[in-house]
């Protein structure tokens, strides 16, 4: 087991499956629901879910600014999946709208749009080739966001057709799909290796 404790944001969404992934990789974790839960963690997973609902809950209890400070000022590594990617971005567009809101953490230099592929019924699965991680990774896309553009500091690790779907920024990782729904722990393990946990 590594020495780092992984915080898992647990205000809404699919955090429980990330807990199972982290436990399967023999790492310690802590559920993050309040600002004080950020104490004594070395990295943070922000799961998929309803990004606007997650924003509302976190702003109500002061967790939103606490996470933003931890990311921007304390260089806390994070792993954001689907809604987690949306919240981490510097610019967020609403689906099929021209207006955007700047209510994310403003951490990773990405411009993203919510629900870019359509509604729940437009969800899909596909095999991704992720060099150095896994040749055939079965990726599940559920009301997935799309990365419209990103800064040169971001490394694209995988694409679905032309769209970036797995991105690395410093020691942080972001996916537009749900790796916790795969039968593989390869993406989680890559991130843990990235932060030096294994």
Secondary structure, 3 states (H helix, E strand, C coil): CCCCEEEEECCCCCHHHHHHHHHHCCCEEEEECCHHHHCCCCEEEECCCCHHHHHHHHHHCCHHHHHHHHHHCCCCEEEEECHHHHHHEEEEECCCCCCEECCCCCCEEEEEECCCCCCHHHCEEEEEEECCCEEEEEEEECCCCEEEEECCCCEEEEEECCEEEEEEECCEEEECCCHHHCCCCHHHHHHHHHCCCC
